[in-house]
């Protein structure tokens, strides 16, 4: 047994060597999921489901990881992480890549396995969904929980109907019957109803089981033809219901160690036409036992007390059984390996028990016990007879059975009997039967290595010689021919290989491996002697055909010889095209059903038979060209015959369909009448409900309006509060701005006063410097004056020395007095100017008043020295000196006035600049 650990991988191989399940346990592979985190743990699988083909299954664990396992391609892929446990799965939808998963939050989601995207999300359940049943068409699905079942349209993912029940009853299971439009609902009180899917009209109800064997049903299973229902529960009894007769027809008693039945499922068979005979019964001990419901014989079992089974599901074609074990792992079983012992030749003696009598039997008459050694018959009612039949043992049975045994549980002898009876194999199972008859190895590795070599150079321009419309078909044909050429060099030079391979490529274009192996098997077994005269046609094979034709129809052969027609003309074209150009698709498939089921010489006999069947038109041909045109005529005749037959069949089908439609119309009209009556009652109820709903809606609308008004008032209150808050904030911000502005003005005032004080000091210093210079000049002039007086009056005025000295002293006193008056005038003038400048600095924005408009008038108001001194009393030289000093004084005074004026202008300009600056800042 191989074991695979998924670990943290998102994709990989399921097994690394070709599985060879043992007959004892039949396990192909055991799949576990262990995490490799810091604290390793096992992730338990909870649910598993197969797709429609049966070769692919989907499984989900308790953490919401969903994996797809491709058993045919030996690959697994992580397709979704739902982050919550899944409670049910379904994988047989109309769109093959989509699946449904029910989650722990009571929702159902649809995902795509290819894009790994969410397709739809369906809600509506209020408890955990434990079952998902999909209609045979894949259009509808039923999801079931303990309190309700809901019908969904999978095209729109909308809920169509909902089944509500009383809480005291409870639902056990609701599901579609296979291949029908009927829904079966099973409740916890053992009531079972059948409903029409489209109208949900109750078709019938099954009667209650006998009181002597009454059990509470918990699990159910239906055969693929929808005729038999198996039900079980907490008992070792199984009830088998005939849904057509709507009655219980058999009660099967399981072994005593079976105390409760946890799961039931029928095992599909390829040749039972859906009337499944083998039923799998999973009991409380974790062992699943498979019994024959007709013979009640225990066939095989899986699981054990140590490795018990928690749940299981069987693939639609019956090849695999997927079981979730009690330890959380996933086991895949091979049904072929498990049934290998069962398919052995039967025992020499078999007793056949007649069916139940027509009369009604009690529950004891229906009971049959399951045995593992021999067939157990039911209790024999009085008046009935047991018919027995003895089969003689075939002495060569073992050899023949081994010779006729085929893979997948098929038997060649039985297939030949089936083929002889029906003339062909069932279309549904033809490919499966061919694969078993040819015993294809399905060697993926070898085929992949051939495909990896690319397109063979011989077939690069295949389209030019064989213009095929379908590019996909052309690519498959090119790959298949290239693989054959890489496999054997001789096929690269075989001109008829495309004609031989084309019908198989067209038939198996979706499975290139099977296509390659079928063609290779045909060449090895049926065409192995075709290459002995290569590159010429196989003369040896054509000679065999000619000898057989000579034995069965000498006249036709002699006709060919007389007209120089060789087997290369009447036999070889049929062989190299394997009849694909002279037969229709259905006829060709029937032909190869027989070719693959018989000896390789059957193909040569078919060529001879085709010529004998066409002997009438062939005997009428007298020219060689006629034989080459007669082949086309025969094909046209056959085609016309097939078309005519198809037309008649179609007309018959149309007639039957019309009758069926008429009956359906009558039934539908009756249903419509009944439905109208129900609709009228429902309409009245709906009107009452509508009135109640309108009244409730009106009250709800008034309540909504009141709530909206209250909400509007609250909104207005909030708006007013917000505006008050914003206003307070703006006032506070404005106050802070004003304080900052006041601080800035005070700072500017202090700076201006500082600058003014500095300017006043500079002016005072400059005036003091001018006054000092003037004093020095006056002292110098007085010194010079004394010298002049002394020099001029020494000789001439000695007599008037005292008088002149008094006059001089008087003049000096007058000059000093004049100088003092002048200094006082200057100080008063400077004081006035300084006061005006300070006042202007304190009020810079006031309009400047004109000052010093008439400096001459102001100066004239000041006392002059000339008013204090009479020129008549002064000496002429003294008068000259005084006049000169008066002129110099006027000049100095004018300079001081000009300097004061300039200073005032500078101060005014600075004051204006400072006055304008705050306004600019405020702006």
ChimeraX attribute file (.defattr): number of C-alpha atoms within 10 A of each C-alpha:
attribute: neighborCount
match mode: 1-to-1
recipient: residues
	/A:1	12
	/A:2	16
	/A:3	17
	/A:4	16
	/A:5	14
	/A:6	20
	/A:7	14
	/A:8	12
	/A:9	12
	/A:10	12
	/A:11	15
	/A:12	14
	/A:13	16
	/A:14	22
	/A:15	18
	/A:16	11
	/A:17	8
	/A:18	10
	/A:19	13
	/A:20	14
	/A:21	20
	/A:22	15
	/A:23	15
	/A:24	13
	/A:25	17
	/A:26	24
	/A:27	25
	/A:28	23
	/A:29	20
	/A:30	21
	/A:31	20
	/A:32	20
	/A:33	20
	/A:34	16
	/A:35	16
	/A:36	11
	/A:37	9
	/A:38	6
	/A:39	6
	/A:40	9
	/A:41	11
	/A:42	15
	/A:43	20
	/A:44	20
	/A:45	27
	/A:46	24
	/A:47	25
	/A:48	25
	/A:49	23
	/A:50	24
	/A:51	19
	/A:52	18
	/A:53	12
	/A:54	20
	/A:55	18
	/A:56	20
	/A:57	23
	/A:58	23
	/A:59	25
	/A:60	27
	/A:61	23
	/A:62	18
	/A:63	16
	/A:64	22
	/A:65	19
	/A:66	24
	/A:67	22
	/A:68	21
	/A:69	21
	/A:70	17
	/A:71	17
	/A:72	10
	/A:73	12
	/A:74	16
	/A:75	15
	/A:76	22
	/A:77	20
	/A:78	21
	/A:79	20
	/A:80	19
	/A:81	15
	/A:82	15
	/A:83	12
	/A:84	15
	/A:85	22
	/A:86	29
	/A:87	23
	/A:88	25
	/A:89	27
	/A:90	24
	/A:91	25
	/A:92	25
	/A:93	21
	/A:94	18
	/A:95	13
	/A:96	15
	/A:97	15
	/A:98	21
	/A:99	21
	/A:100	24
	/A:101	25
	/A:102	24
	/A:103	21
	/A:104	17
	/A:105	16
	/A:106	18
	/A:107	18
	/A:108	23
	/A:109	18
	/A:110	20
	/A:111	19
	/A:112	18
	/A:113	20
	/A:114	11
	/A:115	11
	/A:116	14
	/A:117	13
	/A:118	13
	/A:119	14
	/A:120	15
	/A:121	14
	/A:122	16
	/A:123	12
	/A:124	13
	/A:125	20
	/A:126	13
	/A:127	15
	/A:128	19
	/A:129	26
	/A:130	18
	/A:131	21
	/A:132	25
	/A:133	22
	/A:134	24
	/A:135	23
	/A:136	18
	/A:137	14
	/A:138	18
	/A:139	16
	/A:140	21
	/A:141	24
	/A:142	22
	/A:143	23
	/A:144	26
	/A:145	21
	/A:146	21
	/A:147	20
	/A:148	22
	/A:149	25
	/A:150	19
	/A:151	21
	/A:152	20
	/A:153	15
	/A:154	20
	/A:155	11
	/A:156	9
	/A:157	18
	/A:158	14
	/A:159	17
	/A:160	11
	/A:161	14
	/A:162	15
	/A:163	13
	/A:164	12
	/A:165	14
	/A:166	9
	/A:167	10
	/A:168	9
	/A:169	14
	/A:170	17
	/A:171	25
	/A:172	22
	/A:173	26
	/A:174	27
	/A:175	24
	/A:176	24
	/A:177	23
	/A:178	19
	/A:179	13
	/A:180	14
	/A:181	14
	/A:182	22
	/A:183	23
	/A:184	19
	/A:185	20
	/A:186	22
	/A:187	19
	/A:188	16
	/A:189	15
	/A:190	20
	/A:191	17
	/A:192	19
	/A:193	18
	/A:194	22
	/A:195	18
	/A:196	15
	/A:197	18
	/A:198	10
	/A:199	9
	/A:200	12
	/A:201	13
	/A:202	14
	/A:203	12
	/A:204	14
	/A:205	15
	/A:206	17
	/A:207	13
	/A:208	13
	/A:209	16
	/A:210	12
	/A:211	8
	/A:212	9
	/A:213	14
	/A:214	14
	/A:215	20
	/A:216	15
	/A:217	24
	/A:218	21
	/A:219	18
	/A:220	22
	/A:221	21
	/A:222	24
	/A:223	21
	/A:224	20
	/A:225	15
	/A:226	20
	/A:227	18
	/A:228	22
	/A:229	18
	/A:230	24
	/A:231	24
	/A:232	24
	/A:233	21
	/A:234	17
	/A:235	19
	/A:236	18
	/A:237	25
	/A:238	25
	/A:239	23
	/A:240	22
	/A:241	21
	/A:242	16
	/A:243	17
	/A:244	9
	/A:245	11
	/A:246	15
	/A:247	14
	/A:248	21
	/A:249	18
	/A:250	23
	/A:251	23
	/A:252	22
	/A:253	18
	/A:254	24
	/A:255	14
	/A:256	10
	/A:257	10
	/A:258	18
	/A:259	16
	/A:260	19
	/A:261	25
	/A:262	20
	/A:263	22
	/A:264	27
	/A:265	20
	/A:266	25
	/A:267	26
	/A:268	22
	/A:269	17
	/A:270	18
	/A:271	12
	/A:272	11
	/A:273	10
	/A:274	17
	/A:275	17
	/A:276	22
	/A:277	19
	/A:278	23
	/A:279	24
	/A:280	26
	/A:281	23
	/A:282	26
	/A:283	25
	/A:284	17
	/A:285	20
	/A:286	21
	/A:287	21
	/A:288	27
	/A:289	19
	/A:290	23
	/A:291	25
	/A:292	18
	/A:293	22
	/A:294	16
	/A:295	20
	/A:296	25
	/A:297	21
	/A:298	23
	/A:299	20
	/A:300	17
	/A:301	18
	/A:302	22
	/A:303	19
	/A:304	13
	/A:305	9
	/A:306	11
	/A:307	14
	/A:308	21
	/A:309	26
	/A:310	24
	/A:311	20
	/A:312	22
	/A:313	22
	/A:314	23
	/A:315	21
	/A:316	20
	/A:317	15
	/A:318	17
	/A:319	20
	/A:320	24
	/A:321	22
	/A:322	22
	/A:323	26
	/A:324	24
	/A:325	21
	/A:326	17
	/A:327	16
	/A:328	20
	/A:329	24
	/A:330	27
	/A:331	21
	/A:332	21
	/A:333	23
	/A:334	23
	/A:335	22
	/A:336	20
	/A:337	22
	/A:338	21
	/A:339	16
	/A:340	16
	/A:341	13
	/A:342	13
	/A:343	14
	/A:344	13
	/A:345	13
	/A:346	10
	/A:347	10
	/A:348	10
	/A:349	12
	/A:350	13
	/A:351	15
	/A:352	14
	/A:353	17
	/A:354	14
	/A:355	9
	/A:356	16
	/A:357	10
	/A:358	6
	/A:359	6
	/A:360	9
	/A:361	13
	/A:362	10
	/A:363	17
	/A:364	14
	/A:365	16
	/A:366	18
	/A:367	20
	/A:368	23
	/A:369	20
	/A:370	23
	/A:371	17
	/A:372	14
	/A:373	9
	/A:374	14
	/A:375	19
	/A:376	17
	/A:377	19
	/A:378	21
	/A:379	12
	/A:380	14
	/A:381	11
	/A:382	6
	/A:383	6
	/A:384	10
	/A:385	10
	/A:386	12
	/A:387	9
	/A:388	12
	/A:389	10
	/A:390	10
	/A:391	12
	/A:392	9
	/A:393	12
	/A:394	11
	/A:395	8
	/A:396	8
	/A:397	11
	/A:398	12
	/A:399	10
	/A:400	12
	/A:401	16
	/A:402	12
	/A:403	12
	/A:404	15
	/A:405	18
	/A:406	18
	/A:407	16
	/A:408	19
	/A:409	17
	/A:410	18
	/A:411	18
	/A:412	19
	/A:413	16
	/A:414	12
	/A:415	18
	/A:416	18
	/A:417	11
	/A:418	15
	/A:419	17
	/A:420	12
	/A:421	10
	/A:422	10
	/A:423	14
	/A:424	20
	/A:425	21
	/A:426	14
	/A:427	12
	/A:428	9
	/A:429	12
	/A:430	15
	/A:431	16
	/A:432	12
	/A:433	24
	/A:434	17
	/A:435	19
	/A:436	19
	/A:437	21
	/A:438	17
	/A:439	15
	/A:440	16
	/A:441	11
	/A:442	14
	/A:443	12
	/A:444	12
	/A:445	9
	/A:446	11
	/A:447	19
	/A:448	12
	/A:449	13
	/A:450	18
	/A:451	18
	/A:452	9
	/A:453	12
	/A:454	13
	/A:455	19
	/A:456	17
	/A:457	11
	/A:458	14
	/A:459	18
	/A:460	11
	/A:461	10
	/A:462	17
	/A:463	14
	/A:464	9
	/A:465	8
	/A:466	11
	/A:467	10
	/A:468	14
	/A:469	9
	/A:470	8
	/A:471	11
	/A:472	12
	/A:473	17
	/A:474	20
	/A:475	16
	/A:476	20
	/A:477	26
	/A:478	23
	/A:479	22
	/A:480	27
	/A:481	26
	/A:482	24
	/A:483	24
	/A:484	23
	/A:485	22
	/A:486	19
	/A:487	16
	/A:488	10
	/A:489	10
	/A:490	13
	/A:491	18
	/A:492	19
	/A:493	12
	/A:494	14
	/A:495	11
	/A:496	13
	/A:497	17
	/A:498	20
	/A:499	18
	/A:500	20
	/A:501	23
	/A:502	22
	/A:503	22
	/A:504	18
	/A:505	26
	/A:506	14
	/A:507	13
	/A:508	18
	/A:509	20
	/A:510	13
	/A:511	11
	/A:512	17
	/A:513	20
	/A:514	22
	/A:515	22
	/A:516	23
	/A:517	21
	/A:518	21
	/A:519	20
	/A:520	17
	/A:521	16
	/A:522	18
	/A:523	15
	/A:524	12
	/A:525	14
	/A:526	18
	/A:527	17
	/A:528	12
	/A:529	15
	/A:530	20
	/A:531	16
	/A:532	13
	/A:533	11
	/A:534	13
	/A:535	12
	/A:536	10
	/A:537	16
	/A:538	17
	/A:539	18
	/A:540	14
	/A:541	21
	/A:542	21
	/A:543	14
	/A:544	16
	/A:545	22
	/A:546	21
	/A:547	15
	/A:548	18
	/A:549	20
	/A:550	15
	/A:551	10
	/A:552	14
	/A:553	16
	/A:554	14
	/A:555	13
	/A:556	19
	/A:557	23
	/A:558	13
	/A:559	17
	/A:560	21
	/A:561	12
	/A:562	10
	/A:563	13
	/A:564	12
	/A:565	17
	/A:566	15
	/A:567	20
	/A:568	15
	/A:569	14
	/A:570	21
	/A:571	19
	/A:572	19
	/A:573	18
	/A:574	21
	/A:575	22
	/A:576	19
	/A:577	18
	/A:578	21
	/A:579	21
	/A:580	19
	/A:581	16
	/A:582	21
	/A:583	18
	/A:584	15
	/A:585	13
	/A:586	11
	/A:587	15
	/A:588	16
	/A:589	19
	/A:590	17
	/A:591	18
	/A:592	16
	/A:593	22
	/A:594	19
	/A:595	18
	/A:596	19
	/A:597	18
	/A:598	14
	/A:599	11
	/A:600	15
	/A:601	14
	/A:602	15
	/A:603	21
	/A:604	20
	/A:605	14
	/A:606	18
	/A:607	24
	/A:608	23
	/A:609	16
	/A:610	15
	/A:611	20
	/A:612	16
	/A:613	11
	/A:614	15
	/A:615	17
	/A:616	11
	/A:617	15
	/A:618	20
	/A:619	14
	/A:620	12
	/A:621	18
	/A:622	13
	/A:623	11
	/A:624	13
	/A:625	10
	/A:626	13
	/A:627	21
	/A:628	13
	/A:629	11
	/A:630	16
	/A:631	20
	/A:632	13
	/A:633	14
	/A:634	16
	/A:635	15
	/A:636	14
	/A:637	12
	/A:638	15
	/A:639	15
	/A:640	12
	/A:641	12
	/A:642	16
	/A:643	12
	/A:644	12
	/A:645	12
	/A:646	12
	/A:647	12
	/A:648	12
	/A:649	12
	/A:650	12
	/A:651	12
	/A:652	12
	/A:653	12
	/A:654	12
	/A:655	12
	/A:656	12
	/A:657	12
	/A:658	12
	/A:659	12
	/A:660	12
	/A:661	13
	/A:662	12
	/A:663	12
	/A:664	12
	/A:665	13
	/A:666	12
	/A:667	12
	/A:668	14
	/A:669	12
	/A:670	12
	/A:671	14
	/A:672	14
	/A:673	12
	/A:674	12
	/A:675	16
	/A:676	13
	/A:677	12
	/A:678	12
	/A:679	14
	/A:680	12
	/A:681	12
	/A:682	13
	/A:683	14
	/A:684	12
	/A:685	12
	/A:686	14
	/A:687	12
	/A:688	12
	/A:689	12
	/A:690	14
	/A:691	12
	/A:692	12
	/A:693	14
	/A:694	12
	/A:695	12
	/A:696	12
	/A:697	14
	/A:698	12
	/A:699	12
	/A:700	13
	/A:701	12
	/A:702	12
	/A:703	12
	/A:704	13
	/A:705	12
	/A:706	12
	/A:707	12
	/A:708	12
	/A:709	12
	/A:710	12
	/A:711	12
	/A:712	12
	/A:713	12
	/A:714	12
	/A:715	12
	/A:716	12
	/A:717	12
	/A:718	12
	/A:719	12
	/A:720	12
	/A:721	12
	/A:722	12
	/A:723	12
	/A:724	12
	/A:725	11
	/A:726	12
	/A:727	12
	/A:728	12
	/A:729	12
	/A:730	12
	/A:731	11
	/A:732	12
	/A:733	12
	/A:734	12
	/A:735	12
	/A:736	12
	/A:737	12
	/A:738	12
	/A:739	12
	/A:740	12
	/A:741	15
	/A:742	12
	/A:743	12
	/A:744	13
	/A:745	13
	/A:746	12
	/A:747	12
	/A:748	14
	/A:749	15
	/A:750	12
	/A:751	12
	/A:752	17
	/A:753	15
	/A:754	12
	/A:755	14
	/A:756	17
	/A:757	13
	/A:758	11
	/A:759	14
	/A:760	16
	/A:761	12
	/A:762	12
	/A:763	17
	/A:764	12
	/A:765	12
	/A:766	14
	/A:767	18
	/A:768	12
	/A:769	12
	/A:770	14
	/A:771	14
	/A:772	12
	/A:773	12
	/A:774	15
	/A:775	13
	/A:776	12
	/A:777	12
	/A:778	15
	/A:779	12
	/A:780	12
	/A:781	14
	/A:782	14
	/A:783	11
	/A:784	12
	/A:785	15
	/A:786	13
	/A:787	11
	/A:788	14
	/A:789	15
	/A:790	11
	/A:791	10
	/A:792	12
	/A:793	14
	/A:794	12
	/A:795	9
	/A:796	9
	/A:797	12
	/A:798	11
	/A:799	11
	/A:800	11
	/A:801	13
	/A:802	11
	/A:803	12
	/A:804	17
	/A:805	12
	/A:806	12
	/A:807	15
	/A:808	17
	/A:809	12
	/A:810	14
	/A:811	19
	/A:812	13
	/A:813	12
	/A:814	16
	/A:815	18
	/A:816	14
	/A:817	15
	/A:818	20
	/A:819	18
	/A:820	12
	/A:821	16
	/A:822	18
	/A:823	13
	/A:824	13
	/A:825	18
	/A:826	18
	/A:827	13
	/A:828	12
	/A:829	15
	/A:830	18
	/A:831	12
	/A:832	12
	/A:833	19
	/A:834	17
	/A:835	11
	/A:836	16
	/A:837	21
	/A:838	16
	/A:839	12
	/A:840	20
	/A:841	22
	/A:842	14
	/A:843	13
	/A:844	21
	/A:845	13
	/A:846	12
	/A:847	8
	/A:848	11
	/A:849	8
	/A:850	7
	/A:851	11
	/A:852	12
	/A:853	8
	/A:854	10
	/A:855	12
	/A:856	10
	/A:857	10
	/A:858	12
	/A:859	16
	/A:860	10
	/A:861	10
	/A:862	13
	/A:863	13
	/A:864	16
	/A:865	19
	/A:866	14
	/A:867	9
	/A:868	12
	/A:869	16
	/A:870	10
	/A:871	13
	/A:872	8
	/A:873	10
	/A:874	17
	/A:875	14
	/A:876	11
	/A:877	13
	/A:878	16
	/A:879	17
	/A:880	12
	/A:881	14
	/A:882	18
	/A:883	14
	/A:884	12
	/A:885	15
	/A:886	17
	/A:887	11
	/A:888	13
	/A:889	15
	/A:890	13
	/A:891	12
	/A:892	15
	/A:893	16
	/A:894	15
	/A:895	12
	/A:896	17
	/A:897	18
	/A:898	12
	/A:899	15
	/A:900	18
	/A:901	15
	/A:902	12
	/A:903	18
	/A:904	17
	/A:905	13
	/A:906	12
	/A:907	20
	/A:908	17
	/A:909	13
	/A:910	17
	/A:911	20
	/A:912	16
	/A:913	12
	/A:914	17
	/A:915	16
	/A:916	13
	/A:917	12
	/A:918	14
	/A:919	9
	/A:920	8
	/A:921	8
	/A:922	7
	/A:923	6
